[in-house]
Amino acid sequence: MSDSRLVQADRPTVTRRSFLKVTGAGATGGALLAMLDARQAPAQLKGTSLRVILWSHFVPAYDAWIDDFAKKWGEQNGATVRIDHIPHLELPARYAAEFAAGAGHDLIYFAGQILTGQYYRHLVDLSDLANDLGTRYGPWMPSAKSAAQVAGVWYAVPDYFISIPVLWRKDLFESVGRPAPKTWDDLRVAARLLRPKGHPTGMQFSHCNDANHNWRALLYCFGAKETDASGQSIELDSKETREALRFAKALYDEGMTPEVFSWDDASDNRYLASGVASWIHDAISAFRTTEDTNPKVFKETYVLPEAAGPGGTWNVGEPNVWAIWKFSKNVPAAKEFILAVANSQKEAMGASRGYNMPFLRRRYDKPMPGLGQDAKLGTLQEQDKITAFFGHPGPMTPAAQEVLTTFIVPDMFTRVARGASIDETMKWGVGEIRRIYAKHKAT
C-alpha cells in the first residue's frame, strides 16, 4: 500500500467467511475519530510500528471494522499498524514458532484455544489494564479471570467470548408435530423424526473448536463436571458423564449421518444455510450466514439460548483474549491498542452483528448491539447468566487448557459414537486427563 500507516491485512480464505457478506454496523468515520480523540495515547508512540495478529473472524464485517479502526487509531497516534488475520486453528502453531524464534507480533490473540497458562512466563503483566477496565465497565465475569490470569496476575486481557446457542428450523419441527424445543430430549426426538425426511442434525465429531464446546455443553447440561470448583480434582469419571455419552451415541444413531466425523468449524454453518439441517448447535455466525444466503430458510430459523438437560442449562462459550509477548518491540502501543478496542466494545459488537459477547457486566445494558433489535436474538442478551467455559465448574487452568487443545473430550464422544465401550472410553479419557494434570502439578 502506498500509505505506510494504513492497516496491512493478510487474510487467507476461510470457508465460513465466504458465506457472510462484508456488511454490518460500526462507528462511522467521523464518530470513530471523535471517539479516538477522547483518548490520546502516549507521545512516544509517534513514528513507531505495531504488529498485531488476529484470527479471521467468522463475521467478515468485524474484520473490516477492526482494520478500519486500526488504521484510524494509527493515524491518530502517528503509528503504523499492521494486522495479520489467519484461521483460528493455525494460531497455536504460529505462536509456538514465534516463541521459539523469540520474535514475531507485538500483540497476539488467543481465540478459543486459550494458551495463557502455557506462555504466561513469556507474556507482559497486563494487570493495570485489566483492573482499569474492570473498574470502568465491570465487574468481570468470574470466568474471565481464569482465561487471562495465572496465580492472580493478568497475563492477558479478555476481549469477548462467542456464545454457542441452538439454531433450529420451526417449519421442520412443526412438520412432524414438534413444538419449540426446550430440552436435549426435545432435540433428540426432532432429529429422530426428521432424519428419515432428509433433515438430520449434526454436531462435529472431530478436532475443531466447535466439537470442544458443543460436547461440553451436553456434558454440563447432564450434570457432568470436568473438575471440582478449585480446578484441582478431576471429576469427569461419573454417572452423569456416562449418561451424556450414552445420549450422544443415541443422538448420532438416530439423527445424524457419518459426514459429521469429518466436519470442521464451518460445516454446520453450511449445513444450516443449505436447508438440510433440522437444527445445529453453533454460534450466530451460522444464523447470519443463512440470513445472507438463504432468506427462505432464515425466515424459519429460530434461536434457543441452550437446551436444558437433567443437570441444568449450561451454554459453553468460546473465550478470546489479548496478550503481549515480552519480546514485543512495542509494548506501549500494544497496551494502548487493547485499551482503545475495549473502550469501543459496543461498536465492535455492532460490527460483529451481535457475535462478540462481552466479559464485562456493564456491557450487558439493553439493548445490546446486534442482539437487542432482533426479536430472534434478544434472548441472548442474558447469555452471560448461563455461560460456562472449559474446565467447568473449575477455572480454565493451564491443565484444563491442555485438555482442551488435545481434544480429549470430543475424542471420547467420537469413540462412543463409533461403537466403542463407554467404560473403556471413560478409562482412556480420564487416564489421559489425569496424566495432563499430574504433569502440570509436577512443574
C-alpha positions in Angstrom: 0.0 0.0 0.0 1.2 3.5 -0.7 0.4 4.8 2.7 2.5 3.0 5.2 0.2 4.0 8.0 -2.7 2.0 6.6 -3.5 -1.4 8.1 -2.0 -4.2 6.1 -4.2 -7.3 6.2 -3.2 -10.8 5.2 -6.4 -12.8 5.2 -6.3 -16.4 3.8 -9.7 -17.7 2.7 -11.7 -19.4 5.4 -14.8 -21.4 4.3 -17.2 -20.0 6.8 -16.2 -16.4 5.9 -17.1 -17.0 2.3 -20.7 -17.3 3.3 -21.0 -14.0 5.0 -21.1 -10.6 3.3 -19.0 -7.7 4.5 -21.9 -5.8 5.9 -23.0 -4.7 9.4 -22.8 -1.9 11.8 -19.9 0.1 13.2 -18.8 3.6 14.0 -18.9 6.0 11.1 -15.6 7.5 10.2 -16.3 10.8 11.9 -17.7 9.2 15.0 -14.8 6.8 15.2 -12.3 9.7 15.0 -14.2 11.6 17.7 -14.1 8.5 19.9 -10.3 8.1 19.4 -9.8 11.8 20.1 -11.2 11.2 23.6 -8.2 9.1 24.5 -4.8 10.3 23.5 -2.1 7.7 23.5 1.4 8.5 24.8 3.5 10.8 22.6 6.3 8.1 22.3 4.1 6.1 20.0 4.7 8.5 17.2 6.9 7.0 14.5 6.6 3.5 15.8 5.0 0.4 14.3 2.7 -2.2 15.8 2.2 -5.7 14.5 -1.0 -7.5 15.5 -2.1 -11.0 14.8 -5.8 -11.9 14.9 -8.0 -14.8 13.9 -10.0 -14.5 10.7 -13.4 -13.6 12.2 -16.4 -15.6 11.1 -18.3 -12.4 10.5 -16.2 -10.5 8.0 -17.8 -7.2 8.8 -15.9 -7.3 12.1 -12.6 -7.7 10.3 -13.5 -4.8 8.1 -14.4 -2.8 11.2 -11.2 -3.6 13.2 -9.0 -3.0 10.2 -10.5 0.5 9.7 -10.3 1.1 13.5 -6.6 0.2 13.5 -6.0 2.4 10.5 -7.6 5.4 12.2 -6.0 4.7 15.5 -2.6 4.6 13.8 -3.2 7.8 12.0 -4.4 9.4 15.2 -1.3 8.4 17.1 1.3 8.6 14.3 1.9 4.9 14.4 2.0 2.2 11.6 -0.4 -0.7 12.5 -0.3 -4.0 10.6 -3.0 -6.6 11.4 -2.5 -10.1 10.1 -5.7 -12.3 10.0 -5.2 -16.1 10.0 -7.5 -19.0 10.6 -8.0 -19.7 14.3 -6.8 -23.3 14.3 -3.5 -22.1 12.9 -2.8 -19.7 15.7 -1.3 -22.2 18.2 1.4 -23.3 15.7 2.1 -19.7 14.8 2.6 -18.8 18.5 4.9 -21.8 19.0 7.0 -20.7 16.1 7.2 -17.1 17.4 8.1 -18.3 20.9 10.9 -20.5 19.6 12.2 -17.6 17.5 11.8 -15.0 20.2 10.4 -12.7 17.6 7.1 -12.0 15.9 4.0 -10.0 16.5 3.8 -7.4 19.3 0.2 -8.0 20.1 -1.2 -11.6 20.0 -4.6 -13.1 20.4 -5.8 -16.4 21.9 -9.0 -17.4 20.1 -11.0 -20.4 21.6 -7.8 -22.3 22.5 -6.6 -20.2 25.4 -2.8 -20.5 25.9 -2.3 -18.0 28.7 -1.2 -20.8 31.1 1.2 -22.2 28.6 3.0 -19.0 27.8 2.5 -16.7 30.9 6.1 -16.6 31.8 6.8 -15.0 28.5 3.9 -12.6 28.5 3.7 -9.0 29.8 1.8 -8.4 33.0 -1.4 -6.6 32.0 -2.9 -6.2 35.4 -3.1 -2.4 35.2 -5.2 -2.6 32.0 -7.5 -5.4 33.2 -8.1 -3.8 36.6 -8.8 -0.4 34.9 -11.3 -2.0 32.5 -13.0 -3.9 35.3 -13.5 -0.6 37.2 -14.9 1.2 34.2 -17.1 -1.4 32.7 -17.2 -4.3 35.1 -17.1 -6.3 37.1 -15.5 -9.0 35.0 -17.4 -12.3 34.7 -15.6 -14.6 37.2 -14.7 -17.0 34.4 -12.8 -14.2 32.6 -10.2 -14.2 35.2 -9.2 -17.9 34.6 -8.9 -17.2 30.9 -6.5 -14.4 31.5 -4.8 -14.9 34.9 -2.2 -17.2 36.3 -1.7 -17.1 40.1 -3.8 -13.9 40.3 -1.8 -12.0 37.7 -3.4 -10.8 34.5 -1.2 -12.0 31.7 -3.9 -11.4 29.1 -6.9 -9.1 28.8 -10.3 -10.7 27.9 -11.8 -9.3 24.7 -15.0 -11.2 24.2 -16.5 -14.7 24.1 -18.5 -16.4 21.5 -21.9 -17.8 22.5 -23.0 -21.1 21.0 -26.8 -21.5 21.1 -29.1 -23.9 19.3 -30.4 -22.8 15.9 -33.5 -24.7 14.9 -36.0 -24.8 12.0 -39.5 -24.0 13.1 -41.2 -25.2 9.9 -39.4 -28.6 10.1 -40.3 -29.1 13.7 -43.9 -28.3 13.1 -44.0 -30.7 10.1 -43.5 -33.6 12.5 -45.7 -32.2 15.2 -43.0 -30.9 17.5 -43.2 -27.7 19.5 -40.3 -25.2 20.0 -37.5 -27.2 21.7 -36.6 -26.6 25.3 -34.5 -29.7 26.3 -31.9 -32.0 24.8 -34.6 -34.7 24.7 -36.7 -32.4 22.5 -33.8 -32.0 20.1 -33.2 -35.8 20.0 -36.8 -36.6 19.2 -36.9 -34.0 16.5 -33.7 -35.3 14.9 -35.1 -38.9 15.0 -38.3 -37.9 13.3 -36.7 -35.6 10.7 -33.7 -37.6 9.6 -35.9 -40.0 7.6 -37.4 -37.0 5.9 -34.0 -35.8 4.7 -33.3 -33.3 7.6 -30.8 -34.8 10.0 -29.0 -32.8 12.7 -25.2 -32.7 13.1 -22.5 -31.9 15.7 -18.8 -32.2 14.9 -17.0 -35.4 16.0 -13.6 -34.0 15.1 -10.7 -31.9 16.2 -12.2 -28.4 15.9 -13.3 -25.7 18.3 -17.0 -26.5 17.7 -16.5 -30.1 18.9 -14.8 -28.9 22.0 -17.6 -26.6 23.2 -20.6 -28.5 21.8 -20.0 -31.7 23.6 -19.0 -29.9 26.7 -22.4 -28.2 26.6 -24.1 -31.6 26.5 -21.8 -32.8 29.4 -22.5 -29.9 31.6 -26.3 -29.9 30.9 -26.3 -33.6 32.0 -24.6 -32.5 35.3 -21.1 -33.8 34.5 -18.1 -31.9 35.9 -14.6 -31.7 34.5 -13.1 -30.7 37.8 -14.2 -29.5 41.2 -14.6 -25.8 41.9 -10.9 -25.4 42.7 -9.9 -26.9 39.4 -7.6 -29.4 41.1 -9.6 -32.5 41.4 -10.8 -34.4 38.2 -14.5 -35.2 38.4 -15.2 -36.4 34.9 -15.5 -40.1 35.9 -19.2 -40.0 36.9 -22.6 -41.4 36.2 -23.5 -38.1 34.6 -20.7 -38.3 32.1 -21.7 -41.9 31.2 -25.3 -40.7 30.6 -24.1 -37.9 28.4 -22.0 -40.3 26.3 -24.9 -42.7 26.1 -27.2 -39.9 24.9 -24.7 -38.7 22.3 -24.5 -42.2 20.9 -28.3 -42.3 20.5 -28.4 -38.8 19.1 -25.8 -39.8 16.4 -27.5 -43.2 15.6 -31.0 -41.7 15.4 -30.4 -38.2 14.0 -27.1 -37.8 12.2 -25.2 -39.1 9.2 -21.5 -40.2 9.1 -20.3 -36.9 7.5 -20.1 -35.4 11.0 -16.9 -37.3 11.6 -15.1 -35.1 9.1 -16.8 -31.7 9.8 -14.8 -28.6 10.6 -15.9 -25.4 12.3 -17.7 -24.2 9.2 -19.5 -27.3 8.3 -22.6 -26.7 10.4 -22.8 -23.2 9.0 -23.1 -24.6 5.5 -25.4 -27.3 6.7 -28.0 -24.8 8.1 -27.7 -22.5 5.2 -28.2 -25.4 2.7 -31.7 -26.0 4.1 -30.8 -29.6 5.1 -30.3 -29.3 8.9 -33.2 -29.7 11.3 -31.1 -28.0 13.9 -27.5 -27.2 14.8 -25.6 -26.1 17.9 -23.4 -23.2 16.8 -22.5 -19.6 17.0 -24.8 -17.0 15.4 -22.4 -16.7 12.5 -24.4 -19.6 11.1 -27.6 -17.6 11.7 -26.0 -14.6 9.8 -24.8 -17.0 7.1 -28.3 -18.2 6.5 -29.7 -14.7 6.6 -27.3 -13.6 3.9 -27.5 -16.7 1.6 -30.9 -18.4 2.1 -33.6 -16.0 3.2 -36.3 -18.6 2.9 -34.6 -20.9 5.4 -33.6 -18.0 7.6 -37.2 -16.9 8.0 -37.9 -20.3 9.7 -34.7 -20.4 11.7 -35.0 -19.6 15.5 -32.6 -19.4 18.4 -32.6 -21.3 21.7 -30.0 -19.9 24.2 -29.3 -23.5 25.3 -31.2 -26.8 25.7 -31.9 -27.9 29.2 -30.6 -31.3 30.4 -31.1 -33.3 33.6 -28.3 -31.4 35.2 -29.4 -27.9 34.2 -28.8 -25.4 31.4 -25.2 -24.5 30.6 -24.1 -23.0 27.4 -20.3 -23.3 26.7 -18.7 -20.1 25.4 -15.5 -19.7 23.4 -13.2 -17.2 25.1 -10.9 -14.8 23.2 -8.1 -12.8 24.9 -5.3 -10.3 24.1 -1.7 -10.9 25.2 1.7 -9.3 24.6 5.0 -11.1 24.2 7.8 -9.9 26.5 9.9 -9.7 23.4 7.4 -7.3 21.7 9.2 -4.3 20.2 6.3 -2.0 21.1 4.7 -2.9 24.4 3.3 0.7 25.0 1.5 0.7 21.6 0.1 -2.8 22.2 -1.3 -1.8 25.5 -2.9 1.3 24.2 -4.4 -0.6 21.3 -6.0 -3.1 23.7 -7.5 -0.2 25.7 -8.8 1.6 22.6 -10.6 -1.5 21.4 -12.0 -2.2 24.8 -13.3 1.3 25.1 -15.1 0.8 21.7 -16.6 -2.6 22.5 -20.2 -1.5 21.7 -19.1 -0.5 18.2 -17.2 -3.8 17.9 -20.2 -5.8 18.9 -22.3 -4.0 16.4 -19.8 -4.7 13.7 -19.8 -8.4 14.6 -23.6 -8.4 14.2 -24.1 -9.5 17.8 -21.4 -12.2 17.7 -18.9 -10.8 20.1 -20.3 -11.3 23.7 -18.7 -9.1 26.5 -16.9 -10.4 29.6 -17.6 -7.1 31.3 -21.0 -7.0 33.1 -21.8 -3.3 32.4 -21.7 -4.1 28.7 -24.9 -6.1 29.1 -27.1 -3.0 29.4 -30.0 -3.5 27.0 -30.5 -3.2 24.1 -27.2 -4.8 23.2 -25.8 -4.1 19.7 -26.7 -6.7 17.1 -29.0 -8.5 19.6 -31.5 -6.1 21.2 -33.0 -5.0 17.9 -33.6 -8.6 16.7 -36.6 -10.5 18.1 -35.0 -13.9 17.5 -31.7 -12.9 19.1 -33.0 -10.8 22.0 -32.9 -13.7 24.5 -29.1 -13.9 24.1 -28.8 -10.6 26.0 -28.7 -12.6 29.2 -26.4 -15.4 27.9 -23.8 -14.5 30.4 -26.0 -16.0 33.1 -25.9 -19.5 31.7 -22.4 -19.4 30.1 -19.7 -21.8 31.3 -16.2 -22.5 29.9 -14.0 -25.5 29.6 -12.9 -26.9 32.9 -16.3 -26.2 34.4 -17.1 -25.8 37.3 -13.4 -25.2 37.9 -11.3 -22.4 36.3 -9.6 -22.6 32.9 -6.3 -23.7 34.5 -3.2 -24.4 32.4 -4.0 -28.1 32.7 -7.6 -27.6 31.6 -6.2 -25.6 28.7 -4.1 -28.5 27.6 -7.1 -30.9 27.9 -8.9 -28.6 25.5 -6.2 -28.3 23.0 -5.6 -32.0 22.8 -9.4 -32.6 22.1 -9.7 -35.4 24.7 -13.4 -34.7 25.4 -14.6 -34.7 21.8 -12.5 -37.8 21.2 -14.4 -39.6 24.0 -17.7 -38.8 22.3 -16.3 -39.8 18.9 -15.2 -43.2 20.2 -18.6 -43.9 21.7 -20.4 -42.7 18.6 -18.3 -45.1 16.5 -19.3 -48.0 18.8 -16.6 -48.2 21.5 -17.5 -49.3 25.0 -18.4 -46.4 27.3 -16.4 -47.9 30.2 -13.3 -48.4 28.0 -13.7 -44.9 26.7 -14.0 -43.5 30.2 -10.9 -45.3 31.2 -9.0 -44.0 28.3 -10.2 -40.4 28.5 -9.9 -39.9 32.3 -6.5 -41.6 32.1 -5.3 -39.0 29.6 -6.7 -36.1 31.6 -5.1 -37.4 34.8 -1.7 -37.6 33.0 -2.0 -34.0 31.9 -3.0 -32.7 35.4 -0.2 -34.7 37.0 2.3 -33.2 34.6 1.2 -29.7 35.5 1.3 -30.3 39.2 4.9 -31.5 38.9 6.0 -28.3 37.2 
